[in-house]
Amino acid sequence: MDDLIKSLGYRYLQETKFDAQTLGRTPRLAIAPAPPFKRYAEAVTLPLPTDWVMEKSLHETLQYRRSRRRYGEGPLSLEHLAMLLWASQGISGRSGNFFFRTAPSAGALYPVETYLSVRDVEAVPAGVYHFQPAEFVLERLQEGFSGDKVAAAALGQHFLAEAGVVFIWSALLRRNFSKYGHRGLRYVMMDAGHICQNLLLAAEGLGLGACPVAAFYDDQLNDLLDLDGREESVIYLAGVGLKE
Ligand SMILES: Cc1cc2nc3c(=O)[nH]c(=O)nc-3n(C[C@H](O)[C@H](O)[C@H](O)COP(=O)(O)O)c2cc1C
């Protein structure tokens, strides 16, 4: 026990437990919410296609998914990229002002934003993009290959520089913390897990290879995306490419 207690994670888990005595009596933290969608209004946008199909069964997809770190030569198709974005964070339903997505999210707050470092995707020049699910478009933030910087930031995991595209997920904390306070971090990380698993399964379903990555120098990636690392910070990555 004494050793576990040294861990911040352990203390966080203990201090954010719900129990019947205190639930509802803990004062809510005064944290202002954030808009549900982040937009780069000045960015050039690239519309994404919606006419794709996935043929593999869920059974096969679950059976054969593996973390794949070696990729074949050649571009990913734009349809495949669009499908991966839709599978991970696409809008799949609406109720009043709420838009629901393919991956579940605590309180339907969707605190996770998706960025892409594109190396080799048909009709998408190499660059850094932000995914805008409301309009189903990419917003271009930077031109040129950045996979080498992503790989360097990911503790030198070179396969990320060889992926056709790297998904970079950030957490926009106040979207969730405004409702869930101290407990919110649990949910943000769960949201990210759902999103990444949807991506990994969609990649397998499309015959692509993908690998999740959580080992990285956070602020190197925040700098690449021009995020402040406080309001919004990178939390997870996944490389995707053609299967070798
Ligand atoms: C939260 C998380 C972080 C991970 N981080 C890395 C990573 O930084 N680099 C890497 O090569 N694989 C990473 N992986 C992939 C695991 O190594 C892989 O899932 C595990 O070995 C099981 O193999 P499988 O995914 O092929 O079933 C990560 C997986 C998860 C779920």
The ligand as a Gaussian input file, in Angstrom:
#p B3LYP/6-31G(d) Opt

LIG

0 1
 C       -2.921000       3.411000     -23.891000
 C       -2.000000       2.702000     -24.866000
 C       -0.770000       3.243000     -25.159000
 C        0.075000       2.636000     -26.095000
 N        1.247000       3.241000     -26.428000
 C        2.050000       2.674000     -27.348000
 C        3.244000       3.329000     -27.748000
 O        3.604000       4.406000     -27.283000
 N        3.991000       2.721000     -28.719000
 C        3.631000       1.531000     -29.291000
 O        4.347000       1.051000     -30.164000
 N        2.486000       0.891000     -28.927000
 C        1.691000       1.430000     -27.977000
 N        0.521000       0.811000     -27.628000
 C        0.132000      -0.457000     -28.256000
 C        0.340000      -1.649000     -27.296000
 O        1.715000      -1.947000     -27.229000
 C       -0.466000      -2.832000     -27.822000
 O       -1.846000      -2.508000     -27.809000
 C       -0.249000      -4.093000     -26.980000
 O        1.066000      -4.567000     -27.140000
 C       -1.233000      -5.208000     -27.342000
 O       -1.083000      -5.576000     -28.695000
 P       -2.255000      -5.438000     -29.775000
 O       -2.727000      -3.999000     -29.804000
 O       -1.620000      -5.836000     -31.082000
 O       -3.358000      -6.349000     -29.378000
 C       -0.328000       1.422000     -26.701000
 C       -1.588000       0.874000     -26.404000
 C       -2.417000       1.518000     -25.524000
 C       -3.792000       0.943000     -25.264000

